[in-house]
Amino acid sequence: MGLLGWSRYQLWWGFLPKTPCLMTPPPPPRSQVMLVGDSGVGKTCLLVRFKDGAFLAGSFISTVGIDFRNKVLTVDGVKVKLQIWDTAGQERFRSVTHAYYRDAHALLLLYDVTNKASFDNIQAWLTEIHEYAQQDVVLMLLGNKVDSAQDRVVKREDGEKLAKEYGVPFMETSAKSGLNVELAFTAIAKELKHRSMKLPNEPKFKLHDYVKKEVRGSGCCRS
Ligand SMILES: Nc1nc2c(ncn2[C@@H]2O[C@H](COP(=O)(O)OP(=O)(O)OP(=O)(O)O)[C@@H](O)[C@H]2O)c(=O)[nH]1
């Protein structure tokens, strides 16, 4: 089309009614992602690894109440703004955590593969999530600290079995080495983006399948 033709086309296009199906939906607003799990499982370290690409080595300082960080991810060419809430795992802060569940769009529930009690407590966390979080909240189970192979007491298969029982996607992570950290947040961001701005004719995004495929592709920790 010549230049004149093109401007005529633009003029004509300007008169077309702007029906919703002809317009790209706006990008999703900021989504809240909450990290939950027992004290010491590595929630803060996972967030710092994701946000700053670093590992917090040294003495363990428990989170008091709640903390948050923002990060923008580009998913399929769309910017997804995540506000990530790092909750305190200690029992005495539980009422603070309860107050935040309702506004969370996604939850990353962590246990520590070197700490059996943190794994056994997952069922109690799921009961709490069921009670306080939104029914359609995006949920993923993470078995953290897989770099500590010599101290591992929870087998990957046990994590997989539990996740399957509750119908949630699962992967093992390491805030220390960075294994699957980016993937966990990207998977959540993809799901949230697809939920908020599904385009006509776009196939449904399947979080479970995506996680399975990507974890297998990383050559580690099948889900
Ligand atoms: N080896 C190893 N250690 C980790 C990993 N993630 C966290 N840690 C260590 O585990 C301890 C607890 O980590 P945090 O991130 O503070 O734990 P948390 O879940 O935020 O704890 P609370 O704030 O009390 O709820 C720290 O000493 C970390 O260095 C990991 O992936 N691998």
The ligand as a Gaussian input file, in Angstrom:
#p B3LYP/6-31G(d) Opt

LIG

0 1
 N       21.502000     -24.549000      51.907000
 C       20.481000     -23.694000      51.785000
 N       20.169000     -22.871000      52.798000
 C       19.139000     -22.022000      52.632000
 C       18.371000     -21.971000      51.450000
 N       17.400000     -21.052000      51.595000
 C       17.561000     -20.536000      52.819000
 N       18.603000     -21.124000      53.454000
 C       19.077000     -20.847000      54.823000
 O       18.007000     -21.139000      55.709000
 C       17.935000     -20.183000      56.758000
 C       16.558000     -19.569000      56.824000
 O       16.325000     -18.830000      55.638000
 P       15.187000     -17.678000      55.568000
 O       15.035000     -17.313000      54.145000
 O       15.505000     -16.571000      56.496000
 O       13.921000     -18.461000      56.114000
 P       12.401000     -17.950000      56.240000
 O       11.524000     -19.013000      55.731000
 O       12.256000     -16.616000      55.621000
 O       12.250000     -17.838000      57.831000
 P       11.216000     -16.913000      58.688000
 O       11.486000     -15.484000      58.317000
 O       11.508000     -17.196000      60.125000
 O        9.839000     -17.346000      58.315000
 C       19.069000     -19.178000      56.519000
 O       20.187000     -19.535000      57.328000
 C       19.407000     -19.372000      55.043000
 O       20.760000     -19.078000      54.740000
 C       18.732000     -22.851000      50.371000
 O       18.140000     -22.907000      49.290000
 N       19.792000     -23.698000      50.607000

